[in-house]
Amino acid sequence: MREKLGHAGAINEGISKAKGEYILILHDDLVLGDRDWISVMLETVKKDERIGIASSLFITPVKKLRSTVNKIFSYIYILGWHDKVPNLPIMEVLYSGLNNDLIRREVIEKVGLLDNSYKYGMHDIDFAERVRRAGYKIVLNPKVHVEHLLSYYQKSLKSHLVGDSGLHCDFYLFL
């Protein structure tokens, strides 16, 4: 049986296999909300050589979270992104969740891969801090979005609390 790599380990493995100038991290439980998502994200990064990571708006539509349990286990529901927000500008942010991000390869070459020693997350915040200390910006482009479905992890976590059996399976797309 293959060893579970965890979030950071899976991303690191994908990065090590990717060949492009840009690394696209896209979780298995996301749906692109815009046909031109990839081209808009590329334009965002290419606008300024200091942009190291670009992320899009991460939405969990409330109408798709039918049960209270699903709402509880959707951290984006708790944070409040439920719809596209018209007319927001591209903005610099402190970190990204590393789930729908376009990263310049040169950033990874400069700051290294994600630290997989964190047991319960925090590798995204650690990575963002290293990226910003290296002089790069992390931006959010709210002109495009991804829709978050209830992830396998959340279903698995929910199953431990409500007695449903679930499998944990993460897939990432790297370009």
Secondary structure as UniProt FT lines:
FT   HELIX           6..17
FT   STRAND          22..27
FT   TURN            28..29
FT   STRAND          30..32
FT   TURN            35..36
FT   HELIX           37..46
FT   TURN            49..50
FT   STRAND          51..59
FT   HELIX           62..64
FT   HELIX           68..72
FT   HELIX           75..79
FT   TURN            86..87
FT   STRAND          91..92
FT   STRAND          100..104
FT   HELIX           105..111
FT   TURN            116..117
FT   HELIX           123..133
FT   TURN            134..135
FT   STRAND          137..148
FT   HELIX           152..162
FT   STRAND          172..173
//
